[in-house]
Amino acid sequence: MTGSGAGAADGTGATGAADGGARRLPRVRGFAPWPPQDSPKAEGKALRTSVPRSAHAALDLDTARPDAVSAVAESNAGRIPELTPLRVGRMAATPFAFLRGAAGLMAYDLARTPSTRIGTQICGDAHAANFGLYGDARGGLVIDLNDFDETVYGPWEWDLKRLAVSLVLAGREAGADEDVCRAAAQDAAGAYRRTMRLLAKLPALDAWNAIADEELVSHTDAHDLLGTLQRVSEKARANTSGRFAAKSTEAAPDGGRRFVPAPPVLRRIPDAEAAAVTASLEAYVGTLGEDRHPLLARHAVHDVAFRVVGTGSVGTRSYVVLLLDHRGEPLVLQVKEARPSALLPHLVTAGFEAPAVAHEGRRVVLGQKRMQVVSDVLLGWTTVEGRPYQVRQFRNRKGSVDPAALAADQVDDYGRMTGALLARAHSHSADPRLIAGYCGKNEELDEAIADFAVAYADRTEADHADLVAGIRAGRIEAEPGV
């Protein structure tokens, strides 16, 4: 007669407390099974047998690898033709600038490097200049990754290696010696590893929100950066929609305001194009939580202009939309075209499934929310004339450290800080116990990543030289960066 109680009668198989047994509840989709089925840490540690941590030093370039000029020309496809020479000119400025615009070429190479095949939401372009400050909903400043155009679900190693390479190149550009540059790459990997181990030991909820920004400097021993971060913070607090509007708009005949052209960066657009962007905001509002709707309902659209952005993003369609509230106070939104991730064609080579993407703007927004602890409260997406876009606040108290302008004694501090931030971002979609189990306690992985970073930085310098030579030979057109 055992099992004939209330628990069995309702179909759950649970045993009631009156029976004196443990309660057995049904498995709920989206939650971990209980009791635990395996040990993520042990699983990660076991991966060292098939993919030794020292193997990450390897850089074996494919003989079919596209040359720099061909890779840049291919990445220009689908962009606004008259702006692609500006993009090429910006990439030709320095090897670090080349790396910033060559996420697709590096993904080609990374797809042919050793991988644990542990997946997570990756930034896809986690170079050292894509970390920065931005404002939260309460007026505070947060520091985190801040560019997600290339975000996909993929190998965690790709982000870490791209960060390490960028630190070597930025350090070289800043005039640091090779030992300092290599140390910055190794310190970034070490901070990533140690932070992942810390997160693995915390309760899940604490790990999710871990490493408060005010504790980040101490956690990463980045005290030499304090003065730089303070200066960047002061500038960020003043970097608002209001300040941008004050400099970039003028009174309009109807009593409102309109953008003032500042070519080639900011220009007016035809009325029909502006109307299409404005009309798309209705769909955008639908991608926000309903609690945000009253806020936007208190603003009216006054003008739309085209604004050139970024290094990798030059040539994509990007608009700024001027909204004013009842007091004439501005809110500026950026409506930025979302192209397919440059990493997408290379995921299959690395053993990952290339996901079907219904809307590229949605991909960018959801990827950003999965990686950041705090995201822009007005982050959403829309479609303009058949093209996908992401929408976000423009000049939301944003600030950034220029890694190529850091003093030599700050480069490794910056590496540790960004490595820790990257680990936190990855831990939101991959179990930190799994990655921590693989990374381990010693510096074997750190040293391998540093070796790779130096070797790939050398390769990037050669690619940059090839691009410059191609420009001089007339193989590809370039304009000076603005």
N, C-alpha and C positions, 0 to 999 in steps of 0.2 A: 504493500500500500504506500510505500515511500514515493514521494513526488506527486501525490494527489491533492496537495494543499493549494492555496490561492495562487502561489507563484506559477504552478504548472497549469492551473485552470485558465489563466489569462494569456497563455501562450508564450510568456517570456522565458520560462524555465527558471525563474528566480525562486529562491527558497526564502520563505518568510522568516522573520525574526523569531516567531514562536517555535519554529522547528529547531532553533539553536544553530543553524548553519549560516555560512557567509552568504550575503546577498549577491546574486549573479545577475547583472544587468545586460541588456542587449548591446551589441556593438553599434556605435553611432558613427555614421559616415562623417569623415572630416576630423575625427578624434583618434588618438593613438589607442591601440588595443591594450587591454589589461587582463592578465598580467603581461608585462613587457615580453616581446617575442625574441628580441636579440639585443646585442650591445653595439650601438653605433661606434663607440670608441674602439672596440675590438675589431669591428669591420674596417674602420679607417686604418688601423694599425696593420691589418692583414694586407692591405693594398701595397704596402711597401715592398712586398715580395715580388709582385708583378711590375710595379713602377717604383724603383728605388728613388729615394729623394734626391740623390746625387744626379740622377738622369735628367733633371730639369736644367742642368747646365748646357745640355746639347742644343746646338743650332746647326742643322743640316739643311741647307737651302736646296729647294727643288730645282732641277735643271730647267723645268718648264716655267719657272717663276717669271712673271712679267717684269720688264725693266721699268724704271721709275717713270719715264715719260709716258709709256703706254698705260701704266697703272693710274696715273693722274688723269690722263685723257679719258680713260674708261670711267673714272669716278665723276667726271664732269657731265656725263651723259644725263640728259633730262633736266639739267639746270638751265637757268636763263643764260643764253649764249653770250650776251654782251657783258655779263658779270664774271664769266669763267676766267678771263685773263687776270682779273683782280685776285681771284682765288689762287691762281698759279703764282702770281707775284708775291702773295703773302706766304705761300709755302716755300718759295725760293729764298726767303729772307735769311733763315738759319736752319740747321739740321733739326733743332727742336720744333720749329714751325712746320717743317716738312712732316715730322712724325705726327703732329697734331692733325694734319689733313689726310694722313695715310692710314686710317684705321683699317680699311679694307685690305691694303697690301700686307699689313702686319698680321691680320687675321689669316690670310693665305699662308703665311709662314708659321704662325702659331698652330694651325691645324695639322701641321706636320711635325710637331714636337710631342714629347711624352705627355700623357694625360691620365689622371686617375679616373676620369669620367664621372667624377662627382659633380653634379649639376647644381647651379644656383642662379638666381637672377643676377646677371652681371651688367655693369655699366656699359661695357663694350668699348669705352673710350676713356679709361680711368687714368689718363695722364695727369701729371702733377699740377697742371693749370686748371683742371676741372674739379678742383675742390675750392670751396669758398664760403663766405658768410652770406646769410640772407635773413630776412625778418620773419618771425613767427606771428601768429594772430594777436599776441598780447604786446607786441612792440619790442620783444627781445630779439637777440641775434643768435642764430644757430650756425654751426660750422659743419659742413657735410659735403658729399659729392653733389654737384649742381648741374651736370649736363648728362642727358639720357637719350640723345638722339639715336644712339646705336644699341640701346639696351635690348637684351634677349635672355632667354634661359640657356646657359651654356657653361663651359668649364671655368671654375673659379681661378685656375692658374692663369688664364688669359689676362684677366684684370690685373693680377699681381705682377705679372711679367711686364705688362705695358707701363704700369706705374714705375717699376724699377728702372726700365730703360729710359723713361722720360726724366727721371732724377739724374741719371748719368749725363744725359744731353744738356739738361738745364744747368747742372753743375759746371760742365765744360764751358757753356756759354757765359756763365758767371765768372769764369776765370779760376775756378777751384782746381787743385791738382788731381791727378788720377786716383790717388789713394782716398781722397775725400769723396770723389764721385762714386767710387766703388763702395765705400762705406755707407753712403746714403742709400744705395740700392739694397745693400745687405741689411741695413737698419730697418728699412721699410718692410722687408720680408720678415725680419725678426719681430717687429712690432705686430705685424699681422698674425704671426704664429702665436705669440704670447697672449695677444688679445683674444684670439679664438679659444685658447686654453682657458683663459679667465671666464669667458662667456659659457664655456662648456660646464663649468663648475657651479654656475649660478642657477637659482630657480628660473624656470622658463620665462616668467613674467618679468623678473628683474633683468635677465639677459636681454630681453626684447627692448627695454628702455635704457640699457646700460651706458656707461661712460658719459655722464652729463658733461656738457661742453665746458663748464667751469672747472672740471676735474681733468680735462683732456691733457693739458700741458703737463700736469704732475704725473699722470698715468704714463705718458710717453717720454718723460724726462726731456721736454722740449723747452726748457727755461730760457735758452738763448733767443727763442722766438717771441718772447713776451712783448718786447718793444715793438716789433713789426706787427704783431697781431693787434696791439693797441691802436697803432696808427691806422691799420686797415679798418678796424672797428669804427673809429671816429669818422672816417670817410664814408663807410657803409651807412651809418645812421643818417647821413645827409643825402644819401643817394636814393631819392624818392621820386614818385610820380610827380609830386608838386614841383620839385626842383627841375626835373626834366621839362615839364610843361612850361615853367616860367622862362626857360631858355629857348624852347623850341616851338612855342606857339605865339600867336598874336590875336588881337581882337578882330572878330569877323564883322562884316556889315550888319548881320542879323542880331548882333548883341552877344553872340557866343564867342568861341575861340576856334582857331584853325592852326594847323601846323605851318611852320615857315620852312620852305625848302632849304636844304643844306647839302647839295650834291657833292659827291656821288652817294653819300651815306643815307640822306633823308630826302625823299622827293614826293611830290604830289602825284596822284594817280587819276585816271579818268573817272568821271562820275559813276559810270556803270560798274567799274571794278570796285569802287568804294561802296556802292550799294550792295554788291554781292557779298562783300566782307561783312557789312552791317547786318544783312539778312541772315547770315550764318550764325550770328550770336544767339538767335532763338534756339537753335539746336544745341549750341554750347551750354546754355543755361540748363537744358535738360540733362546734361551729364554731371551736373553738380548736385549735391545734397539739397533737399528742399529748404533746409535752414539757411542756405546762402541766397535764396531767391529774393527775399525782402531787401537785402543789401544792394543787389544789382538793380532792383526796381526803383531805387532812390537815385539812380544815375541816368542821364540821357546821353546818347551818342552825339558828338559834335563834329568829329572829323576822323578821317582815316588817311594814313600815308604809308608809303613803302619805305622800309629801313633795312639797309644791308647789315648782316650780322656775321660774327664769328670768323674762323679760318676754315674749318671743315664745312661750315654751313653756307659759305658765300655762294651765291647763285641760286639758292633756294628762295622761294617766295616767302616774304616775312613782312607783316604789317604791324603798325602801331595804331591803336584805336583810342581816341581821346574821349573820355566820359567826364561829365561834370555833375556834381550833386546840386541840391537846391541853393547852396551857398556859393556855387561856382568853384568849389574845391575839386581838383582833378583826380581821376583814377585812370591810369593808362594800362591797357591790356596789350599783350603781344600775341598776335595770331601768326604762328610760324608753321610753314609747311613741314610735314612729317614724311620723309622718304623711307623706303625699306631700309632696315639695318644693313650696313656694309658687311656685317659678319654673317648674315643669313646664308650666303652661298657656301660658306666654309664649315658650317656646323656638321654636316653629314660626314665630311672627311675626318672630323674629330670624333665621330661616333655618336653624335647627337642628332635627334630628329629636328628637321627644320619645320617649325610650326606654321600652320596656316594663319595668316593675320587678316582679320576682317577689316580693320581700320588702323592705319599706322599711327594716327594721333592717340588712339586708345592704347596701343601698345606702349608708346612712350610714357603716357600718363600713369598707367598701371605699373609699369616697370619702376618709375620714379617713386611711386607710393610704396612699393614693396621694399625699396632699398633705404629710403630716408626715414629717420625717426619722426621728423616733422616736415610736412610738405605745405606748399602754397595752398591756402584755403580756397583759392579761385582757380585751381588747376583743373582743366577740362579739355575737351576736344570738339571738333566740328568739321564740316566739309564745305569748301568753297569752290564752286564751279567744277565739281567732280574730284577735287584733290583733297586729301586728308590734311588736317592741321591740328596742332596742339595749341591750347590757349592758356596763358598764365599772366600774372601780374608783371609789368615791366618796371624795372628799377625798384624792386621790393627790398630796399635797403641792402642791396647786394654789394659785396666787396670781395676782393680776392688777392692772394699773395702772388706776386710774380716770381716763380721759382728761379727764373734765370737772372733775377736781380738780387738774390740773397747773398749775404756774406758767406764766406767759406765755412765759418763755424756754425752757420744756421742750416746748411743744406741737409745734414744728417738729422737734425732736429725735425725739419719739415718732412723728411722721409719717414721718421717714426710716427709722427702725427697722422700723416695720410695713410700709412699702413694700418694703423689702429682703426681709423674711420672706415677703411675698406673692409676690414674684418667684420666690423659691426654691421655694415650694409649687407654683406654676404650672409651673415648669420640669421637674417630675417627669413630667408627662403631655403637655406640648407641647415641641417642640424649641426650646430657648432661642435658637438661631440664627434661627429664623423670626420670633419676636416681636422679638428684638433688631434684626433687619434692618428691620422696620417702624418701631420706635421711634426708631432713629437716634441721632446724636451730639448734636444741638442740643436746645434746650428747647421746641421747638414743641409737642410733645405735652404736656409738663408744664404749659405755660401754658393750653392748651386744657382739660385736666382741671381745673385750678384755676378757670377761668371757669365750667365746668359745675358744679363743686362749690358755688360761691357761689350760683349761680342756683337749684340744686336745694335748697340749705339754706334759701333764702328760701321756696321752695315748701313745704318741710316745715314751716316755722314757720306758714305759712298753713293747712296741713292740720291741724296741732296745734291751732290756734285754732278751726278748724271743729269738731274733735272736742270740745273743751271747751265750745263753744257748744251742740253737740248734746246733751251730757250735761246742761247746764243747762236745755235745752228739753225734756228727757225723751225724746229720740229713742233714747238708748241708756243702759243702766244702768252705773254705775261705783261701785266702792268704793275707798277710799284704799289705796295700795300698802303692802305689808308687807315 
